[in-house]
Amino acid sequence: MSEYEKAMRPEDITRLFVERSNAGDAAGVAALYAEDAVLAYPPGSTTVGREAIRELWAGVLANRPRFEPEEPLPTLINGDIALTSTPPKDGSGARAQVVRRQPDGSWLRVLDQPEFAPPTR
């Protein structure tokens, strides 16, 4: 894996995700995840592990989607674990991620819930 900019703050991951996704860089997106990360995508299923996440994003990014930065909500940090989240611009639900500080001080996603809409009643 080539050397990528590391997320030195939990909030950096969202910016790096948008930059790498818009560049079509699936390996760069996957580098934002821990080796054992769990991604709740596609909807209704999970993708487990950095390599599976890379394969998933390679397929998604092949369609050249454009991602817009979303303003993060305040990050909640407890030691080496943090909860990050962003409200989608369309107002539909929320996005949330659990990130873990690495030995070098950078942060990686360990749990990612990119799409969550509250159940309709």
Backbone bond lengths (Angstrom), bond angles and torsions (degrees), N, CA, C in turn:
res aa  C-N    CA-C-N  psi(-1)  N-CA   C-N-CA  omega(-1)  CA-C   N-CA-C  phi
1 M - - - 1.459 - - 1.528 107.49 -
2 S 1.307 116.99 133.97 1.457 120.13 179.14 1.528 109.51 -72.43
3 E 1.317 115.20 166.79 1.467 120.44 -177.40 1.524 110.00 -80.61
4 Y 1.314 116.31 121.60 1.459 122.71 179.05 1.515 109.45 -110.59
5 E 1.330 116.05 155.82 1.456 120.38 170.68 1.520 108.45 -58.14
6 K 1.316 116.15 135.00 1.458 120.71 -179.60 1.521 109.85 -95.04
7 A 1.314 115.19 150.11 1.465 121.72 175.89 1.522 107.38 -80.73
8 M 1.319 117.05 106.35 1.457 120.66 -178.99 1.524 112.40 -89.59
9 R 1.320 116.79 -8.86 1.463 124.04 171.08 1.526 106.21 -130.91
10 P 1.329 118.55 146.84 1.462 119.31 179.22 1.535 112.73 -52.97
11 E 1.335 116.70 -37.40 1.467 121.20 -176.91 1.527 112.58 -67.68
12 D 1.332 117.50 -20.23 1.465 120.45 -179.71 1.522 112.24 -64.79
13 I 1.315 117.30 -27.26 1.470 120.30 -174.58 1.523 111.02 -60.61
14 T 1.320 117.88 -41.45 1.464 120.32 -179.01 1.524 110.73 -62.38
15 R 1.322 117.41 -44.31 1.472 120.60 178.35 1.525 110.89 -62.06
16 L 1.334 116.80 -46.53 1.459 120.53 -179.32 1.522 111.05 -64.49
17 F 1.336 117.00 -36.83 1.461 120.92 176.97 1.530 110.55 -59.58
18 V 1.328 117.23 -47.79 1.467 121.24 -178.89 1.534 109.85 -63.24
19 E 1.327 117.33 -46.87 1.468 120.45 -179.32 1.525 111.36 -59.29
20 R 1.324 117.33 -48.01 1.464 121.50 -176.59 1.520 111.96 -71.00
21 S 1.328 117.05 -37.60 1.467 119.77 177.71 1.517 110.62 -64.10
22 N 1.323 116.66 -45.47 1.466 120.41 -179.43 1.526 112.16 -66.83
23 A 1.337 116.79 -21.41 1.472 121.22 175.81 1.527 111.41 -87.50
24 G 1.338 117.23 -2.24 1.465 120.86 -179.21 1.517 113.12 72.64
25 D 1.327 117.87 24.83 1.467 123.41 -173.68 1.528 111.13 -98.67
26 A 1.328 117.35 85.51 1.463 121.47 -178.87 1.523 111.61 -64.52
27 A 1.325 118.10 -37.89 1.464 120.52 178.21 1.528 110.42 -65.06
28 G 1.331 116.36 -37.34 1.457 120.63 177.37 1.514 112.26 -66.24
29 V 1.336 116.80 -39.05 1.467 120.60 175.58 1.524 109.17 -63.67
30 A 1.327 117.15 -47.48 1.468 120.88 -178.49 1.522 111.71 -61.38
31 A 1.336 117.56 -30.08 1.466 121.30 179.95 1.529 112.10 -66.14
32 L 1.328 117.67 -12.62 1.460 121.70 177.36 1.527 112.15 -83.51
33 Y 1.331 116.65 -4.54 1.460 122.99 -176.78 1.520 111.13 -110.81
34 A 1.324 116.43 145.65 1.460 121.42 173.06 1.534 108.70 -66.41
35 E 1.330 116.22 157.68 1.473 120.92 -179.57 1.527 112.12 -54.59
36 D 1.345 117.53 -34.61 1.461 122.10 -175.89 1.531 112.89 -105.09
37 A 1.328 117.29 20.77 1.467 121.42 -176.25 1.524 112.30 -62.11
38 V 1.336 114.25 154.69 1.460 122.07 176.43 1.529 107.59 -121.91
39 L 1.322 115.52 124.25 1.461 123.58 -179.94 1.524 108.29 -113.69
40 A 1.323 117.05 123.36 1.471 121.62 179.38 1.531 108.85 -83.58
41 Y 1.321 115.39 70.64 1.469 121.30 -178.64 1.513 106.92 -162.24
42 P 1.321 119.24 141.67 1.453 128.07 0.84 1.530 111.85 -65.63
43 P 1.351 116.09 162.25 1.461 119.86 -177.34 1.530 112.07 -49.09
44 G 1.323 115.13 132.53 1.459 120.93 178.64 1.516 113.77 88.29
45 S 1.334 118.53 -0.64 1.455 120.89 178.41 1.527 109.32 -143.72
46 T 1.322 116.10 178.52 1.456 120.25 178.15 1.528 109.94 -128.35
47 T 1.309 115.24 153.30 1.455 123.32 173.78 1.522 105.63 -119.66
48 V 1.336 116.73 125.48 1.456 121.28 -172.39 1.531 110.76 -117.21
49 G 1.324 115.87 128.80 1.454 122.26 175.81 1.518 112.99 96.50
50 R 1.336 115.33 146.06 1.465 121.36 -176.35 1.528 112.50 -58.50
51 E 1.326 117.73 -42.28 1.473 119.38 -177.61 1.535 110.85 -66.59
52 A 1.324 117.90 -41.70 1.471 120.69 177.37 1.527 110.33 -64.69
53 I 1.322 116.96 -37.01 1.468 121.18 177.74 1.528 109.63 -65.65
54 R 1.336 117.17 -40.95 1.464 120.39 177.04 1.526 110.80 -60.79
55 E 1.327 117.17 -45.23 1.467 121.11 179.37 1.529 110.98 -61.92
56 L 1.325 116.73 -43.39 1.458 120.81 178.36 1.522 110.54 -59.43
57 W 1.356 116.71 -48.79 1.465 119.77 -177.86 1.518 112.36 -68.86
58 A 1.321 117.79 -29.65 1.467 119.37 175.45 1.522 109.58 -59.73
59 G 1.328 116.72 -41.87 1.463 120.51 177.96 1.518 112.52 -67.77
60 V 1.327 117.18 -43.89 1.461 121.37 -179.90 1.533 110.37 -64.05
61 L 1.333 116.48 -46.02 1.461 120.51 -174.91 1.524 112.78 -73.98
62 A 1.323 117.44 -15.72 1.471 120.31 176.59 1.528 110.81 -61.06
63 N 1.329 116.88 -25.10 1.470 121.75 179.04 1.523 112.13 -85.93
64 R 1.349 117.49 2.21 1.460 124.48 177.73 1.537 113.95 53.62
65 P 1.349 117.74 49.48 1.475 118.24 175.78 1.524 109.46 -68.24
66 R 1.330 116.13 156.30 1.464 121.72 175.64 1.523 107.93 -108.62
67 F 1.311 116.29 131.48 1.453 122.09 178.02 1.518 108.51 -109.68
68 E 1.310 115.92 138.58 1.464 122.35 177.42 1.524 108.52 -105.53
69 P 1.319 117.43 140.37 1.470 118.95 176.44 1.530 110.37 -60.90
70 E 1.320 115.34 142.21 1.465 121.61 176.19 1.523 107.46 -118.72
71 E 1.308 115.65 138.17 1.467 121.32 -178.42 1.523 109.36 -67.43
72 P 1.342 118.62 121.15 1.463 119.47 -178.38 1.521 112.28 -70.87
73 L 1.307 115.00 148.46 1.457 121.40 170.25 1.531 107.04 -78.35
74 P 1.333 118.74 165.29 1.467 119.37 -179.68 1.534 111.70 -57.11
75 T 1.314 115.11 136.97 1.466 121.76 179.82 1.520 109.29 -82.34
76 L 1.325 115.86 139.50 1.460 122.79 176.85 1.527 107.20 -107.15
77 I 1.338 117.27 118.22 1.464 121.84 -176.51 1.514 110.09 -117.42
78 N 1.324 115.70 135.92 1.459 123.29 174.12 1.529 106.69 -136.14
79 G 1.326 116.84 98.33 1.463 120.72 -178.89 1.516 111.33 64.50
80 D 1.334 116.55 -119.33 1.460 121.89 -177.59 1.525 113.29 -97.80
81 I 1.329 117.51 11.94 1.466 122.40 179.14 1.523 108.24 -121.38
82 A 1.326 116.03 140.91 1.466 119.92 177.32 1.520 109.70 -140.45
83 L 1.320 115.37 152.82 1.463 123.08 174.85 1.516 107.25 -112.68
84 T 1.333 115.75 121.04 1.456 121.27 176.55 1.514 108.22 -115.19
85 S 1.323 115.98 153.18 1.466 119.18 179.06 1.520 109.75 -157.61
86 T 1.321 113.79 156.47 1.463 121.16 175.29 1.519 107.99 -140.66
87 P 1.326 116.82 142.14 1.465 119.64 172.39 1.533 107.96 -86.78
88 P 1.342 118.72 126.24 1.458 119.94 176.89 1.527 110.90 -57.86
89 K 1.323 115.98 145.96 1.467 120.46 -179.01 1.522 112.72 -60.93
90 D 1.346 116.53 -25.74 1.466 118.52 -179.44 1.531 112.16 -83.74
91 G 1.362 117.19 0.79 1.458 120.63 176.60 1.516 114.66 75.26
92 S 1.337 117.92 10.69 1.462 120.84 -176.32 1.526 110.74 -93.80
93 G 1.322 117.26 93.88 1.450 120.95 174.86 1.511 113.77 76.67
94 A 1.343 116.29 -136.78 1.460 121.39 -176.03 1.521 109.53 -157.64
95 R 1.321 115.39 164.37 1.461 122.94 171.88 1.526 106.17 -121.07
96 A 1.327 117.54 137.50 1.464 120.53 -179.91 1.521 109.97 -141.87
97 Q 1.337 114.93 144.06 1.452 121.25 178.78 1.518 109.80 -138.57
98 V 1.325 115.77 142.49 1.451 122.05 169.66 1.521 105.48 -103.14
99 V 1.331 115.83 127.96 1.460 121.20 -179.05 1.521 109.18 -121.77
100 R 1.338 115.18 153.25 1.462 120.34 -177.38 1.532 108.95 -126.11
101 R 1.333 114.52 134.84 1.464 120.24 176.54 1.530 108.21 -70.36
102 Q 1.334 114.81 136.03 1.456 122.09 179.61 1.529 109.66 -93.82
103 P 1.333 117.88 164.54 1.467 120.16 -179.56 1.534 113.92 -55.30
104 D 1.350 118.11 -28.26 1.470 120.43 179.95 1.532 112.79 -86.24
105 G 1.349 117.17 3.93 1.458 121.62 178.89 1.514 114.43 92.70
106 S 1.328 118.08 -8.74 1.461 120.54 177.68 1.526 109.22 -80.61
107 W 1.332 115.34 172.38 1.465 121.65 -177.43 1.524 109.87 -123.05
108 L 1.347 116.48 143.65 1.464 123.04 175.02 1.526 109.34 -132.94
109 R 1.332 115.06 148.96 1.467 119.63 175.86 1.525 109.54 -73.21
110 V 1.336 115.10 137.41 1.463 120.76 173.52 1.521 111.13 -114.55
111 L 1.323 117.40 -29.35 1.466 123.66 175.45 1.520 107.30 -134.96
112 D 1.327 116.61 133.48 1.460 120.47 -178.47 1.517 109.69 -137.43
113 Q 1.319 114.77 118.90 1.470 122.75 175.75 1.522 105.90 -113.33
114 P 1.362 118.01 85.77 1.462 119.93 -173.22 1.519 114.96 -74.88
115 E 1.308 116.36 -21.18 1.468 118.73 -179.64 1.518 108.48 -138.74
116 F 1.317 115.46 119.88 1.450 119.76 175.04 1.508 107.90 -140.87
117 A 1.293 115.33 123.33 1.462 120.54 174.89 1.523 106.73 -119.75
118 P 1.323 117.26 132.33 1.459 118.90 177.93 1.526 110.28 -60.45
119 P 1.334 116.34 147.13 1.465 118.40 179.54 1.525 111.48 -61.92
120 T 1.312 115.47 143.77 1.469 119.41 177.21 1.513 107.92 -84.04
121 R 1.303 114.32 145.55 1.480 118.61 -177.55 1.497 110.64 -109.85
